[in-house]
Amino acid sequence: MGKANGARLALVLVGVLVVLAGTTLLKGAYFLGKHEGDTLHLLQMVFRMAEGDWPHLDFVTPIGALAVAPIAWLVSLGMGVGHAILWSQALVAAVMLPAIWYVSWSRFDGIWKYLFGGLVVVLIVALVHGESQPSVSISMHYNRWAWAATFLALATVILPTRVQARPGVDGVIVGVAMAALLLIKITYFAAFFIPVLVAIIGRRAWKTLWVAVISGLVVMAIFTLLAGTPVVWLAYLRDVMIVAASDVRPAPGLPLGNVVGAPAYMAGSLSLALAVIWLRQSGRKLEGLVMLLLVPAFFYVTYQNFGNDPQWLPLVGMMLITLRPAPGTKNEFGWDMHMAVIMTAVAMLSFGAGSVTNLAYSPFRHMGEDEEKYSPLLPGSGKHEDIVTPTIRAHRLDAKFALGGPDTPYAAFWDEDFRKGEMITWRGEDLTICTVEIGTVAWFKTMADNLVATGLTEGKTAFVADILNGFWLYDAFEPLQGNAPWYYGGLTGFANADYLVVPLCPLSISVRKQVLDEIQGVEASEDEDGNEIPAVPGADVDLTEVARNELFILYEIGEVRSLP
């Protein structure tokens, strides 16, 4: 009977993968619905890795190599990047499918093993990051992959096996899953390492522990050999620290307090706290302790991820169902713990249902998109035109301008403090307060064409005073060694650049100001309370203006004597 159930589970999981991945692939291209900027950030990493560059060694990013490697590998084989994105998700799911099957079969019973396994597959192959926004997006795909690995690791170490114990298999799954977290997004590894370790030690599963350690080290050794140097680990930590210290995007969403206690999240947070209490009072002391350790881990990862989607809700709900005490179990107050655990689990599953539904439905929504309303994200790129975005979002250019100012009809309401993060006097010139809101493709393509028209871009590199350094995707300049595809802070790669591009209406006006402030330095000032803010020295570099139009100012970078 057990073998029959295991075979049936395997068929269901394969069926879910084939249906979801097949549906995405049948469309014939990748139809992006939003987050064009994030996608261009991803494509920069993909193309650079496909050409042999390594994250952390050749460009700055806090995202691990494994988050991009499957896509880059397929592109290196000659596949268009849109198809590579879709096929990479199917490939990752197929590689993980044996572990998904084993954890589902060994830790869950009844319908729950199908729901758990199906959810992990959905996380891998979905075409949206979560939440309830319907538009298709590949943005933050690595968060979904990391959650999938997290689900496998946590279910393995927290839930008791329902079949013959196989500590060696458990160890391989946990070790590889934790190594994958390290190589996808290190914040997941940092958040869940302690709970996983405590769960293993608490069960005295020593064989699982040493097999997990060996398996994880093997994965890390393979990564080190492929990178060609152990320095890659130090470079990875450096990149993470750059982002952690950055004012640009250390956490891309709500403050931590809101992630825990805002109206949209409070019920889920309280349910998690109740899960800890009910497990402890049901006699599940170890599971309750591990769940307590997971509380800050779940909150931190949710806080650190864009959208602040608590995707741990269905996992905890399903684990509670599996750990529910026998009927009639009561705590010291006489409360029925069996029903308390079940009701809390149902609540958590309900709170997470919207996000799960959005994830599961996204491939079918992608299938139904109207091709006539889309245009290439990278026009003129040949095979890479298989990633497209709504024409209105690609070509309709909207910008946000500041109407207020001392010389405007609104002068009576002007306060310079309102624009502190945007206003800048650059080399004696007040730059326009303008930000591009929509029309990313048209903006990049027009900027790139105008840069090429200067006759200065061939074989050269540029540092861009903006949040994305992606003009080379549109045939202007070459990729910049040591630069960050997405600006996180500092002047990484500046010393290797031939030119500096200053957009007059950038994608991010605050980033433009931060970059230019770091180049020219900031004079001493006072804060709102009258306290002195010391001056910040800038770079010691020779800049020569070589081109200017209504879109940008282009400077040739001469000798770089020092950087801040």
LUMROVEX-347880 format. One record per residue: y, x, z of N, C-alpha, C in turn. Coordinates in steps of 0.02 Angstrom, whole numbers, plus 50000, padded with zeros to 5 digits. Example, Ala and Ser with C-alpha at 12.3 -4.5 7.8 and 13.67 -1.06 7.14 Angstrom:
! residues 2
497165066050390497755061550390498355066050390498885064250354499475068450357500025064550394
***
This chain:
! residues 564
499405004150000500005000050000500635004350000500595009850040501175014350043501305017549976500765019749940500845022749875501135017849825500915011549829501175006449784501915005249796502105005049861502815004049877503235009949854502945016049862503305021949839503405021949764502895019949727502945019649654503455014449633503435008649667503905003349650504625005649664504725009049719505395011649735505625016549681505175021049660505355025849608505555022349544505195017149524505355013449464506035010049469506175007249528506825003949538507395008949533507315014749565507855019749564507955022449493507415023749458507475025949388507815020549347507625014249360507935008749323508685008249336508885008949399509605008749416509975014349380509685020349381510005025949347510055024849272509515022649241509515021649168510015016349148510035010749186510495005349169511225007549177511385010549234512085012449246512305018149201511915023449198512105029149156512085027249082511575023349063511525021248994512115016948973512335012549017512905008249002513535012348990513635017649030514225021749020514195025648954513595027748935513525031948875513545027848811513325021648813513305017448753514005016148724514515017048764515195015748740515405020748687515105026748688515255031648636515835036148650516185035148705516735039348726516885037648799517315041648829517505040148898518185036748897518205030448920518815026348918519145026548987519615031048993519975032049056520485026449066520525023849127520985018349140521605020349179521565025849216522135027949258522015035249278522505038049314522455044849341522405050049285522835049449234522825054249180522985061349205523465061849251523645068349278523055071749313522715067949355522125070749389521595072849338521515068949285521025070549234521205077049198521845077949182522055084149150521945090149197522025089049261521875094249310521135096049306520705091049303519985092249297519825095849232520125093649177519965096649111520165103949109520715105749142520895112849144520335116949175520065114549232519525118149264518895118249221518745112649189518155112249147518185117149090518735117149053518785121548995518795128949015519115130449071519135137449092518445139849114518085135449150517405137449170516945137849109517035133449061516625133649000516735140148962517325143048969517475149448935517305155548978517025154349038516805159949079517225161449140517785157849150518185158849210517835155849271517995158549330517695156049392518235153249437518115147449467518585145049518518655150249573519255150749601519415155149657519525162349634519125164649585519215171449560519725171649504519715166849459520155166849401520705161549405520615156549446521145151649457521065148649527521605146249553521625143749622521455136349624520975134549667520805127549678520415127049743520535121649781520125120649841519465117149826519375115049764518765111649743518225116849727517625115849751517085120549740516825120549669516495125949650516265126749581515765121449561515345119149608514825114349590515115107549570515725106149590516045099949571516195099649496516265105449465516465105749395515915108649351515475112649380514985116449341514555112149294514295106349315513885102449268514265100349205514895098349213515305096349156515445102449112515645107949144515815114049106515215116649068514625116249098514015118649064513895114649001513955108149004513845103948945514375105248891514995106348912515525108148864515365114848831515115119548870514945126148842514385125748791513975120448795513435119448746513685116048683514335114248681514625111248621514765103848626514675100848684514785093648692515525092248702515765086648675516445084448689516535083048762517135084048788517225083748861517125076648888517285071548848517175064748871516445063248881516035065148832515315064248839515035068848894515315074748901515075079448953515175076449022515745073149032515865069949097515335064649112515205060349063514725054949073514015057649081513825062449039513145065249043513055069249107513585072549131513515076549191513335072149251513615066149253513455061749309512725059549306512485058049246511775056349238511335062249256511545068249237511165074249251511115075449326511685074949362511695075949434511245070849468511285064549447510865059349476510135060749464509955063049404509265064449389508995070149432509405075249441509195080949483509095078849555509525074349579509485072149649508985066549660508725063649606508305057749613507685058749657507325064349651506745065249696506945065049770507505068249788507735068149858507955061149878508295057649832508505050749847507885046349860507385047149818506765043249827506435044849894506375051249910506025053249971506385050750033507045051550036507405049350095507385041750101507465038250045507425030850047506745028550071506215031550045505525029550060505325031250131505555037150155505315039550220505745037150279506365034950266506815033150321506975025750324506885022050271507075014950271506465010650255506505004350276505944999750266506194993550228505734990050199505904983750166506414984650111506864979750106507364979850054507864985550063507914988150124508424993150139508304999650103507675001350090507555007550054507805007049982507775001049953508035000049885508805000149886509094997049936509814996849941510105003749953509795007549998510045014350012509985018649949509385018949920509295023049861509755020949804509815014349794510245011949740510975013849752511195013549816511885015249832512025022649817511565027049834511665034149821511715035449746511295032149707511325032949634512005030349608512215024649634512865021749614513435026649629513415029749687513945034549705513995040149654513435042249627513435047949582513685046049512513485040249487513615038549417514185033549408514515031449461515065026649455515645029649415516085025349392516655027549352517315025449385517315025749451517925024749490517795027849558518325030049591518225033649654518065029049713518175022549705518045017849759518615012849764518765010749825519285005649839519124999249800519644995349787519534989149750519944988849686520274994349668520654994549606520174994849547520234990449498519714989849447519714995049392520274998549380520315003049323519825008749329519535010749272519045016249270519415022949279519105027449317519415033949328518885038949348518925044949320518475050349340518785054349397519395052849414519745056549467519325056649531519285062549560518935063449624518195061749621517885062849563517175061749556516785065849607517065071649624516725076149672516675073049741517135068549759517075065049823516465060549824516345057149767515745052849763515105057049768515095062649732514505066949734514395069649805514935071349838514885074049906514635068649954514875062449946514625057049989513875055949977513655056549915512935055649901512525060849938512735067149936512385072449972512425071350047512995068850071513085067450142512605062050165512555056750126512105051150143511385053750152511165058050106510485060650110510385064850172510855069250186510795073650244510795069750310511265065050316511325061250379510725056750390510505053250338509935048850346509305052850365509235058850338508645062950352508635065150425509205067350452509205070150519509285064950574509575059150559509695054150611509125049250617508855047050561508345041850563507645044750571507225041750612506535044150619506145042550556505675046950539505265045750480504795039950491504685036050438504235030350442503565031850409503485037950386502855040050354502645046550388502145049750361501925056150389502495061150387502615064450444503175069150448503065075050401503585076850366503585082650322504205086750337504195090550392504795094250412505035099250360504565102050322504775106650270505185103350216504955097450194505325093650143506005091550171506005089150234506635087350265507125093250266506865099150282507285105050285507585106850218507185106450165507445107950099507995103150080507885096750092508395091750074509035092850113508975094050179509575095050220509925101450200509555106850191509855113250174510215113250108509885110350057510185110149991510785105349991510725099650026511275094850029511895097950062511795101650118512365104750152512665110350110512235114150075512495119350030512895116149973512645110449949513005106949895513695104749920513735102249982514385100350010514855106350012514585112050032514995118150035515265120049966514855118949914515045120949847515375115449806515425109549835515795104149802516485103349834516495102349899517125101549935517005103450007517295108950027517115112150091517295107750151517765103150143517945098950200517375094450222516955092450175516355088450193515875092750234515775098850213515335103350251515595104450321516245105750327516545106950392516485100850437516565094850409516545088750449515845087050474515335088250433514665085650449514175091050473514385097250473513925102550494513695101650566514155100650612513985099950683513545093850697513725087850672513275082150684512565083250657512515086250598511855087550569511465092450613511795097750634511465102850676511245099850743511675095950775511505092850839510915088050831510895084250777510345079550766509675083350758509685088850722509065092650712508825095750778509295098850814509115102050877508895096750928509245091050928509075085750975508375083250966508125083350905507425081150891506935086950897507205092850913506785098950917506385099950853506715098550798506395099350733506515106450708506185111150740506325118250727506125120350656505575117750632505385119550564505895116850513506125110750525506645107950481507265112350483507435114850542508035118850549507985125350510507425129050520507405135550486507305134750411506935129650390506875128450318507545126550288507945122550324508615120650301509055126750294509025131150344509445137250342509245141550283508605142550273508375146750217508565143550150508455136950144508625133550082509375134050066509785133050117510505133650107510715140650087510415145650119510575152550103510355154450032509795151650011509565152949942510065150249892510305144149904510805141249859511435145549858511655147749917512265151949921512155158649886511555161449893511405167849860511425167049784511135161649759511145160349687511865159749662512275156149699512975155449681513325162149680513195166349730513515172949734513305177249674512665177049656512415180949600512735178649534512795172049526513095169449465513835171349461514175171149518514885173049518514975180549508514465184449526514495191649514514785195649570515015192449623515315196049679515345191649741515215194449800515285190549862516015189049879516475192249843517185191049855517375183849841516955180449801517095173549784517155169149846516775170749899516805166749960517475167649995517725173849998518375175050028518925171749986518845171949920519345168749877519335161149886518745158349896518675151149909519045149249973518935153150026519275151750090520035152550082520245157550043520955158450031521255152349998520915149649948521175143849913521215137749959520705136950002520715131350049521295132050097521425138150120521975139350167522655138250134522705139850069523325138550032523485131150033522985127050020523085119850019523225117150089522865119650139522965117350207523675118750231523965124250209524645126150230525185123350185524985119850132525465117450082525815111150105526445110450084526815104250096526715099350039526375101349985526315097149927525765091949936525155094249954524605089449958524065091650008524255092850071523725094450120523275088550134523545082550131523145076350138523465071150093523105068550043523405064549991523425057050004523545055150066523545047950080523925046350143523665041450180523995039050241523935044150298524375043850347524295047950407523645046250442523385050950481522745049950513522735043750558523275042650593523305036750636523225030250598523505029950538523435023950497522735023250469522415028850453521735028650428521265025750480521415027050543520995024550597521195017450618521855016350625522085010250658522495005350618522615006750553522995001950513522584995550504522904989950491522544983550485521954983750437522034987350382521494987550332520884991350356520964995650407520424999950429520204998750501520594995050539520464994550610519774991450625519594986150589518954982850602518374987550591518404991550537517874996350525517855001750579518435003950602518465009050654518175006350720518345000150737518064997150798517314996250792517084994350733516364993550723515995000250731516305005650709515995012250718515955013950792516485012550829516475013750901515935009550935515875003250914515354998950942514655001550925514575004450865513935007150846513715012550895514185016850915514025022050964513805018951030514185013951053514035010851118513355007251116513245003251064512614999451061512005004051056512065009451018511495014051013511335017151080511855019251116511745022351181511435017351230511705011251229511455006251277510785003351257510565004751195509905002451173509365007651187509565013251216509085018551230509055023851175509455023151123509485028051070510015033351088509855037351139510345042051166510545047251114510055050451081510215055651032510595052750973510345047150946510685044050889511405042050908511495039550968512165037750991512615043750997512345049451021512735055551026512945058050957512465058050910512625060350843513145055750811513075049250822513555044550794514245045750824514265047550888514915049150919515225055250886514825060250870515085066150835515295064450764514985059350735515175057350666515825053550664516045050750720516675046850720517255051150694517405056850725517955060950697517805063650628517165064950614516985067550548517135062450493516925056250504517065050950456517825049950448518185049750504518905048550500519255054250463519045060450477519365066150445519275066150370518645065150348518515065150276518875059450241518885053550274519245047850245519995049350240520275052450291520985054350292521135059450238520675063950226520795069550180520695067550107520365061950094520235059750025520765054750002520965055449939521445050749910521155043649912521575038849931521365031949935521125029850003520925034950044520705033650113520175028150117519695028550071519175023450067518605025350115518465021350167517935022950215517245021650187517015025950144516385024850109515775026050153515885027850215515335028550263515105021850291515495016650280515325010050310514625007550292514435007350228513765004850213513205009350240513325015850242512815020350270512695018850343513215018250382513135016850453512815010050463513025005150422512734998450427511984998650416511765002250365511045002550350510665006450403510985011750430510655015550483510585011350546511085007250561511035002850619510454997850612510384995050553509814990450541509154994050555509095000250532508485004050541508375005850615508915007050652508865009150722508905003350771508924997250745509014991550790508434991350842508594989750904508074989450956507644983150948507094983050982506634977350979506974971151006506794965150982507064958951009506964958651085507464956151119507414955651191507694961551229507874966851194508174972651227508874970851251509004972151314509664970351344509964976451378510624976551381510964981851417511054979651490511404983651529511474982251600511884975951614512244973551564512624967351573512234961251550511624962451526511214956951502511334954951431511724958951394511874957351324511274959151280511154955051230510604956051184510784961651134510504967551144510664973351102510384972651032509834969151025509544968050958510044964450914510314959050939510804955150900511464958750894511664962350946512304966050944512294971250888511744974950883511684980050831511674976850762511304971450754511254968150689511944965350668512294962150715512944959250697513444964750679513424970350715513874975850698513704978750630513064979250615512844981850550513074977250494512984970650503513194965850452513944966350441514324967150495515054967750489515234973950448514914979550462515074985650425514874985150352514314982150338514114981150269514614976550233514864971650268515364967150238516014970750224516234974850272516864978550263516814983450204516224986250192516144991050137515944987950071515834981350070515574978150010516054978549951516704977949964517184978149908517164984649870517164990149907517144996749875516484997849838515924995949869515264996749837515214992649774515474986449776515464982249716515874985249660516444988049678516874991249628516514997249596516185001249638515815006949612515245004749565514854999849587514264997749549514464994349484515024990849483515224986949425515604991149374515854997049394516285000949351515975002849284515335004649279515055006149212515075000149165514974994149191514984988149149515704986449128516174987649173516874986649156517074991549101516834997749106516965002849056516685000648988516104997648988515774995448926516184990148890516554986148927516914980648897517624982248875517834988448880518514990248861518624989448785519224987548766519414986548696519644993148665519244995948619519395002548590520075002748556520304997248529520924997248491521534998448535521454997548599522024998448645522055005448675521635009948649521595016748678521775022048628522025027748654522185033548613521915039848648521805045248610521525051348640521975054248694521675056748747522045060248799522265067148774521855070048729522005076548699522025075848623522555072848596522585071748524522555078248484522175078048430522115083948388521605089048413521215087248464520745092048493520045091548464519955087448411519315086948378518795083448421518255086848437517705083748475517925081448545518465084348571518695082448638519145076248637519215073248579519565066848575519115061148599518525062748626518075057648652518245055548723518815057648748519085054948810519755051848793519805045248806520385041448783520685037748843521315035748835521675032348887522085026748856522265021548893522655016048863523275018548827523365016348766523935018648726524595017448761524655011848794525295010348827525435015348883524905017548918524995022548971525095029448942524815030748883524865037348852525535038348817525785033248784526355034048738526995030848763526965025948808527575022948833527875027548887528445030348872528755035148919529275031548962529135031349026529615028749075529775034249125530395034449147530605039449196531015036149250531045039449307531455037049363532045041849371532645039049366533265042949373533625040849436534005045549464534435043949521535085041149495535265035149519535905032049499536465034049545536305035449608536825037049657537085044149649537685045349676537975052049674538715051749689539015057349705539735057349723540195055349666539975056049603540395054449546540145048249509539835043649545539565037549515539895031449546539805025549517540075019449548539785018049617539225021449634538905020349699539085025749749539635029049738539815034749779539905032849853540105026749867540205024649937539565024849977539005024649943538355024549977537995031149972538315036149944537985042449933537885046349997537285049050006537135053450062536665058850035536895064950038536515070450009535825071150041535765069050104535115069650137534575065450104534785060050069534295055850035533925059749980534245064849954533965068449897533795075749913533715077149977533585084149997532965086949964532455082949956531835085449927531835085649852532405083949819532425083449747532995087449715533585087349748534165090749721534075098249723534285101549669534275108749669534815111449622535145116549645535605120349602535235126649582535055127049519534645132449494535055137049450535165143149473535555148149437536235145349418536555141949467537225139349459537275132649423536705129549409536685123249371536325117849411536635111949418536315106349452535845102849403535205103149418534705100149374534675092649385534545089049331534515081749332533965079349379534115073949417533615070849460533255065649418532675067649392532295063449345531555064949354531145059749353530415060549359530065056149309529575058949273529175055149226528715050549265528705044149249528295039249284527665037449245527715037149180527155035249138527265038249069526715039249032526775042348966526575049748967526065051349007525875058349017525695061748951525315058348908525105061448846525705062948801526145058048793526735059048752527175064548779527245064848845527655069948877527355076848865526715077748879526405084248870526415086448797526245081848752526205083648682526895085548654527405081748672528085083248648528345089748678528235090648743528445096948774528085102848741527425102248731527045107748702527275109248631527385104048591527615105148522528295108748521528735106748566529385110048568529345117248593528875118448639528775125348662528505129648605528025126948567527745130648511528295132048459528755127248451529285127948401529755133848417529755136148479530175141948496529895148348465529255148248445528945154148417528755159448468528745157448531528635162348585527975161448622527585156348604527015154548646526355157748627526295160048565525635162348541525405168448580524805167848610524525173448647524865174848713525325170548734525705171648795525505166448848525725167748909525585163248965526235161048997526195155449035526805152849066526645150049136527125150949180527105147549245527575141549239527335135749259527715129549251527975127149319528605125649321528905123049383528775115549387528145113949396527935106849398527245106549430526995100549439526365099849476525755101549434525795101049367525245102649323525445108149275525015113149268525145118449219524655117449161524785112349120524295110549070524525110748998525075114148984525305114248915524805117648868524395122148895523915125548852523375120648826523275115048860522815109948835523075106848770523735107448759524055104648700524315110248654523985116148659524075121748613524725125648622525035125148681525605129248696525415134148752525445140648738525255145948785524495146348794524295151048835523595152148854523515150748929522895149748952522795148749024523045154749063523355153449121523675158649161523195161149215523045167549213522595170549262522895170049333522475167649379522685167249449523115161349466523235156949418523655151049430523245145249456523565140149483523235134149505523355128649454522835125549426522935120049378523355114449408523275113249473523675108349509524065112249562524725111449564525135115449608525025113449681524825118349722524725117149793525235120749837525625125149809526105128949848526075136349829526625139849842526655146949826526755148149752526755154449735526855156549665526235159949639525655156849650525025159749629525005160449553524885166549530524855167949459525515169749427526065169049464526725170249434526785177349407526515182149444526585189149422526215190449357525745186049337525375187049275525675183349216526205179549228526485175249176526995178949134527035177049070527545179849025528175175749027528115169149040528705164849038528695159949097529285157349112529365151949161529645145849125529295140149132529515133849102529805129449157530435127349147530755122849194530875116149159530455111149170530565104549139531195101349167531585098149124532185094749147532045087849173531475084949153531235078749183530485079749196530305082449253529615084549267529175078749288528525080249296528065075349324528175074449399528385079749432528525079549504529165083349517529695079749534530335083049547530325086949612529935084649661529905088349724529545095049715529035095149672528695101449659529145106149619529525103449571529995107749534530475111149582530745107249629531205110149678530865115449720530255114049744529905118849786529775125349749529555124849686529425130849647530065134949637530595131649617531215135149602531535137949666531455134249721531695136849785531325143249804530675143449791530285149449808530485155249764530695153849702530885159249657531575162049676532055157449688532735159849700532915160449773532485157849818532625158149889533045152249911533085151349977533455145650006533955148350056534575146150052535085148250099534975145050167535265148150218535225145450286535585138650288535325134150330535625127450335535505124750405535685118350415535575115150479535185108650469534775106950519534405100650515534845095050542534555088950548534935083150569535215083950639534885088050680535115088950750535575094950757535755098050702536205103650705535875110350718535215110450719534865116650730534845120650665534915127250672534945131450613534255132350581534235131450516533645132950477533765139550442533375144650458533515151350430533425151550355533755156350324533685157350252532985159750235532755158050175532105160250150532215164650089532005170950092532105175250033531685173049974531935174049915531575172149855531215178049824531035177349761530685182649725531195187649698530985193749693531385198949661531115199849591531405196249543531135196049476531695195349425531595198049367532075197449313531885191449269532355186749262532255180849219532785180749166532575179949103533045179549047532945173049010533465168949005533395162648968533315164248894532785161448864532645162848793532635156548751532615150648782532625144448743532825138748789533155133848759533375127948798533455122048750533235116148773533375109948737533415104348789533395098148766533465092548813532835091448855532305095148841531675094248877531555099548930531755105748916531585111248961532055117148952532025121649001532325128248995531755133249000531735138048954531205143048951531495149948967531185153249015531395159949036530845164949023531045170748999530575176348995530565179849062529965181149088529895184449152529855191949140530335195549168530335202849162529945206149218530225211249247529885214749301529865210449364529265209649392529175206149456529095211349510529625212449549529605217749600529305215249666529415208849682529115206049743529125198449738528645195449773528595188149776528585186149850528855180249866528865178049936528165176549962
***
